[in-house]
Amino acid sequence: MMSKYVIIGGSAGGIGAVEAIREVDPKGTLTVISEEKVPQYSRPMISEYVSREATLDTMKYRGDQFWKDNKVKTLTGRTATKIDFKKKHVLLDDGDKIDYEKLLIATGGKPFVPRMDGGDKTGTFTFTELSSAEKIESTVENSKSAVVIGGGLIGVSASEALVKRGIKVTLVELKDSILNLILDKTASDIAEKVLTEAGVTVITGQTVQRILGRKDNEAAVGGVVMTDGTEIPCDLVVVAIGVIPRTDIVKETDLKLNRGIVVDRTMRTSIPDVYACGDVAEAHDFLINGNRLLPLWPLAHLGGQVAGYNMAGKKAEYEGGTVMSSLKYFELPVIAVGDVNPEDTSDLEVLVEFKPEKTVYKKVLLKNNKIVGFIFLGEIDKAGILFRLLKNRVDVSTIKDSLLDEEFGIVTLPEQLRKEMFVVN
């Protein structure tokens, strides 16, 4: 089979590429390969699916007609097992071969699941794909308690969904604070307090050593054993330690690979006619002026668009993104951007506002009078302005004393700065 464009992965990055390709080339043959049978859903909404606040239809990032409308041949429920870059073809799990002119690798990430005694027991799940969410959703009906391993974004999201279903949740985090990759200790303590008040038992500083079976069924989850030997009974376990790039298909090839697939500003890899985007790619970060993994849904779509344009012959350059988390768990809104918890703060200026009675915490980090990171927790309405200041590398020396003021806003910015940042010609 021959296809001018082949895309491995049908999620945000793949969809962005399809839209860009069709904008430039309405007729070129286009094939999308996806392990998932319904790839075009919003992964950030998995927790809402488990909590029954969303259905598969409301989760769909694009409607069922999307593929047909864009003249895409979809191979769903299929796995690409090997890429021959010299012969320019992709091998599938059933032995089929697809030749390509331009290839996009948008395989995303996969959950990191450490080896654990009892980790194969029925009732042990991950929390990053619809198939896992469907299994959890059906299991919850007959469950009363759960242990969530991992206190990061995925773990807290899973905890909230399960609590909303009436499950007693114990959240376990190996480090000394939850959400430690995006929050500092003060913000983490606030978040932990909110979780505790919602009924979640939070355990930090240790992890699950072993998963126990039930007394009447050793093959099913009945509890866990912590590193200190404590046993916690539970009916299900969610492993939410993190996500790693799905790079298996390009290992042992000539493709330049670090933690993810290295791409340039056009999203092209080290091999001609081969592009990558999304969670599998190390792409440009405008804050560090270098490449890094940025597993963010909007950036995956944007990277896919840039790749698609270039695959179809229209020059485009990826403007880059940076580390950013915007979330709302247990009614607590949080936005964190950049490196908000650096080990060395000797060359940084740190601005902080903390109102514990209002559950409000704000922190801004400056280097050479430019914002390099910030946390807004509880009150986030001014975060968009700070992000623009950060992204545009604006010298804020004349306004930094007012950055955390309640009155701070677009109208308080110097007139020339307002024109440069917010006026569209």
N, C-alpha and C positions, 0 to 999 in steps of 0.2 A: 504494500500500500504506500502511496506517495502523498504527502501533504506539504504544501509550501511552508506553512507554519505549524509547529507542534508545541503545545504547552503541556507540561507535566504539572498538574495541580490546578484545581478549578475553584479555589477560594478567592480571597480578595485580590491577590496579585494576578492570578490568571484572568479574573474578570476584568480588571483594569487593562490588561494587555489586549484582551479580545476587543474591548471598546475602542482602544486606540488604533489597533490594526484595521478594524472595519471603517474607522473614520478616514483612513488613508487609502486602504485597499479593500473595496467592497466585495471583490470577487475571488481573491486568492484562497485556495483551499486551507482550511483551518481545523485542526484536531486538538481536542482537550482530553487528556488522560487523567482520571481521578480514581483513587482507591475507594472513595466514598460514593455511595449511590446518589446522594443529593449533596453535591459539594457547595452550592451557592448559598449557604446559610451563614449567619453572623455568629462567629464563635464567642464573642463577648456576651452573647445572650444565653449561653448554655445554662448558667445558674437560674435564669428566669424560666427556662424550660423545665428544670427540675422542680422549681418552686410552683410550677403551674401558672405562672404569670405570663407565659408566652407559649405559643404553639409553633409547630414546624412552619406553618404558613406565615406567621408573623415574624419568624426568625429569618426568613429567606431574604438574602441580600439582593437578589434579583429574582423575578418571577420565573415560572416554569417555561414560559415562552422565550426567555432570554436567548437560549442556545439556538433555537430554531430561527428566531428573528435575525440573529447575527450569522446564520448559515454556518454553524459550528457542528462538526461531527464529534459527538461526545462518546467517550469510552469510559463509562462509569462502572464502579465496582471492579476495575482492572488495575493491575499494578505494573508500572514500568520497572523492569528488573536490571536492565543494563543499557548503557549508551555507548555506541561505537562512534567516537568523534571523527575518526578518519573516514569511515564509510558513511557517516552522517545518517545513522539510523538508531531507532529506539526499539529495544526488545521488550515484549510484554510477557506476563506470567504464563500465558497459554501458548507461547512460542511464536505468536504473530510478530511481524516486524513492520515498523513504520519509518519510511525514509523522510527526511526533512531538508528544507533549505535554511530555515531559521528555527532555532530551538530556544524555548524559555523554560528554565527550571524554577518552578514555584512550588516546591514540595513541602514547604512550611516547616514546622517543628514537630517533635514528638515528645511525649512525657518522659521525663527521666525517672526510671523505676529502679532503685537499688536492689541488689540481691538481698533477700530477706527470708528467713525461715518461715514457711507458711504463706509466702506471698502469692501462691497459686490457689489459695482457697476461694471457694465460691463466696461472693460478697465482698471481694477486693476489687476496687475500681480506680481508674484515673478520671480526670475531669477536664479534658481538652477537646473531645470530639463528641459529635451527636450520638454516635453508637454507644459510647459509655454513658452519656446522659440518659439515653433511653433505658438502659439496663438499670441504672440507679433509680430512675423514676418508677420503674415497675417493682423494684425491690423495697422501696421505702414503705409501701403499703403494709408490709409485714415486718417492719423494723421499728425499734423503739430508741436505739442508741447507736451512735457512730463515732469513730475516731478518725479525724482528719490529720494526716501526716504532712506537715509543711505549713508554715505561717506566713507565706507570701501572698501575692495577689490571688492566685488560684485557690489556695487553701482557705483564705478568708471568704472568698466568693462561694466556695462549696459549703462552708459552714453556715453562711447566711441562708442559702437555698434550703439546706436541711432543717434549720431551725424553723423556717417558714412552713415546713411540712410537719412540724410537731416532733422532730427528732431531737433527742438529748445529745448534744455535740461536745466532744472533747477535742480541742485543737492543740496539736503538739508541734513545737518548733525547737530545733536543735540549738539555735543561737539564743542569746539572752533577751531578744525582743522580736515581736512579730513585725511584718512588713519592713524588715531591716534593710532591704535593698533600695527602698524609696523614701523612708522616713528616718529622722534622727530619733534618739532615745526618748526625748520629750514627747514628740508626736506619736511615737509608737505606744508609749504608756497611755496616752489619751485614747488611742484606738483600742488598746486592750481593755481599758475600763468600759468603753462602749460595748464591746463584745461580751464582757462579763455581765454587764447589766442586762444584756439581751438573752442571757442564759447559757452562754458558751463557757465551758471550763477551759481555761488557757494554761497550758503547761509549757514552760520554756526551759532551755538549758539541758534538755535531753530528748531522746527520740524513741521510736518503737524498735525494739530488738527482735521481736518475734510475734507472729500472728498465731493465735490459738484456735483450735477447732471447737465446735460445740460438743457437749457431752453426748448428745444423741446423734451427732453427725460430724465426724472429725474433718470431713472435707469442706465444711462450711465454717465461716467466720463465727467465733464465739467470744473473742476477746483479744487483747494484745498484752505483751509483756514489755515494760519500759526498761531503759538501760539501768535503772536503779533496782530492778526486780519487781516493781509494782505491777500488779495485774489490773487491767481495766476491762470489764465486760463490755461487749458491744455486738451489734448485729451486722454491721458493715464497716468497711475501712476504705477511705479515699486517700490514695497516694497523690499528693499535690506538691511535690518537692520542687518541680520546675520543668522547663521545656528546653530541649536541645535541638539544634538544627538537624533536619532529616537529610543527611548527606551521604547515606550508605551507597546510593546509586553512583556517586562520582568518586568514591574512595578507590584507590589503586588505579587512578587515571592520571593524565597529565594536567588536568584542570587545577589551577591554583586554589588551594584550600587552606584556610587557617582554622578558626573555630567554625566558620561558615564559608561559603563560596565568595571569594573576593571579586568585587566588580568595580568598574570605573564609573564616572559620572553619567555615562550613557546606559548603565546597568549591564554592560558587556563584560563577560568573563575573560580569562586569559586565552580562551580558544575562540577564533573567529566564528561568527554566526551563532554563538551560544551566549545566552543572557540568563540572568538570575535575579530574583527579587523576593521580598518578603522575609519571613523568619529564617529562611535558609541562607540568606545573603548577608555579607558584611558590606554595607553601603556607607555613603558619606554622612558624617555627623558634622554639622556646621559649627557646633560649639567647640569641638576638639580639633576641627579641620583635619580629620582623618576618618578611616573606616572603622566601623564596629557593628556588632549585632544590635539591631533595634527592632525587636519583635512587637511591633505596634500595627494594629489593623489599618488605620488610615495610611500609614507609610507603605504598607504592603501594596495597597491599591495604587498609590502614587507611583511607587517603583515599577509596578506592572504597566502603568500607562506610559512611562518613559521608555521602558523596554519595548513595548508594543509599537510606539512611534518609530523608534530606531530600527526595529525588525522590518517595518513596512517601508522604510526609506525616508522618513521625515526626521530631521535632526532634532533631538530633544536632550536636555540635560537635567539630571536629578538635582534639585536644590538642596536636598538633604533634610535630615530630621535630627532629633536629639532624644535623649532619655526623657520620657514624659509619662506620667500616669495620672489619669483623671478618673475618679471612682466615687461611688457613693455606697457605702456598706452600713447597714443598720441605721439609715437616715443620716449618716455622717459624711458630708462631702469633703473630698480631699483632692488637691492637685499638687503634684510634685514634679519639678522640672530640673534637669541637670544633675550634677553631683551635689547632693544636699547633705551628705554626711562624710566629708573628706577626712582622712586621718590627719593630714597636715593642714592647719588653718593659719600658719604663720604669715602667709602673704595674702590673706583674705580679710575682708571687713564683713562682719556678721551683724545684721540687724534682726532683732527679735521683738515680737509682741506676743504676750501670753495672757489670755483672760480665761482662767480655769472655770470661773462661774458661768461663762457663756460657751464653754467648750470651743474656744477659738484660739488658734495658734498660728502665727505667721513668722516665717524666717526667710530672709533674703541674704544671699552670699554675693559679695562684690569682689572683683579683682581688677585693680587699676581703674576703678570707678565704672566698671561694666558688670552687669548682672551675669553671674555664671550658674546660678541655681536658686530655687526658692521652693518653700513649702507653704501652702495655704490650707488650713484645716478648719472646718466650721464655717468660715466666711470666705467664699472663693470668687465673689463677683468682680474683683479687680485683677484676677489672675491673668485674664486675657491681655490686659495692657502690659503687665510685666513680661509676658511671653514675647510680645512684639518688641519691647525694649531689649530683651535678651537676644532674640533672633537677629535683630538689626545691629547688634553690638553697639548700642547707643551709650555714650558717655553720660552718666546720670549724676555727675558730681554736683550739679546745680539743683537737683530735685531729690537726692537720695534721702535727705532728712524727712521728706514727706511721703516716701513710698508706702509706709505702713499706716498713714493717717486715714481716718474714716472719710475725710473730704477728698482724698486723692482720687483723681480720675482724669479723663481725657481733657476736660476743661481746665485743669490745673497745670497741664503741661505747657512749657513755653510755646508761643505761637508758631515759631519756625519749626519746632519739633513736631507739633500737631500736623502741620502741612506736609512734612516729609513722610510721616508715618501713616497718616490716616486719610489724607485727601487723595481721591482717585481722579486723575486727569481724564 
